[in-house]
Amino acid sequence: MADTKAIVFDLYGTLYDVHSVAQQCNVFYPGQGTKISEMWRQKQLEYTWLRSLMGQYISFEQATHDALVYTCNHLKLYLDEKTCEVLCEAYLNLSPYPEVPGTLQRLKDMDLPLAILSNGSAFSIDSVVKNSGLREYFSHLLSVESVGVFKPDQRVYTLACEALGLLPSQILFVSSNAWDASGARYFGFDVCWINRRDNTFDELGTSPSYVVGGLDGVPEIVRGSVSST
C-alpha cells in the first residue's frame, strides 16, 4: 500500500447503517420496521440505477422519498405526508457502525486524507456526517450532484481524483456495496470491500483488491498486514 495517498469511503451501508431507520419505521408500523427498511433500501438503489440509465437524474432525497412511497404501497401501508417526512428525515440521522469512529481516528493518526464519495446530495452527506459528530475526520465530502448521475457511473469516481489531485492508483476506495466496489475497481482504484454479513460478491467481471469483515480491517490494509485477493 506504499502508493496509497488517500482513502475514499462510500457513505450508505459502509460507514453508516442504512437499516438503523428500521427503529423509526417501527414507531409508525409496529413489527414492520425491518421489512420496510430492507425493501426501501433496495428500491432506493434501483431507482438511482434506473434514473441514471434513463438520463433522468433526481436528487438522492427524491429517490429516497419515491422508494418509500413504493414500499408502503407495495406493503399496503397507509403513508401520510407527515409520516413520509419523518421517515425520510431518519436518513439524515443514520447511525455509524460501532467500529467506525475508532477506525477513522486510527486512520487519521496515519496522516492519510480521508474523503467520502456518495450518491447522496451535498446536503444529505453533510447532514449525516455532522449529525453523527464525525465531520472532523474528512477532508472532502463529495456528492454525485456535480455530475448529475449516480454510482457506479465512471464519472462519479473521477470526482475523487479531481478533488484530491491524485491518480486512481493512489486511492484506496472502501465500500460495503459490491456493485459500488466493482464500479470503483473498473475505474482503477484499489478497492476494499467491507463484507459484514458474509455475502457473496456480485458477478460483474471484477473483484475487490481486499476483503475485510468490518471497517476496523482497513488500517491493517494500509499497514500491509492484509494480503490482496
Salt bridges, closest charged atoms under 4 A:
ASP10 OD1 - LYS151 NZ 2.92
GLU46 OE1 - LYS43 NZ 2.93
ASP66 OD2 - ARG51 NH2 3.98
ASP66 OD1 - HIS65 ND1 3.13
GLU99 OE2 - ARG196 NH2 2.86
ASP126 OD2 - LYS130 NZ 3.40
GLU136 OE1 - LYS108 NZ 3.65
ASP153 OD1 - ARG155 NE 2.88
ASP180 OD2 - LYS151 NZ 2.96
GLU220 OE2 - ARG106 NH2 2.91
GLU220 OE2 - ARG223 NH1 2.97
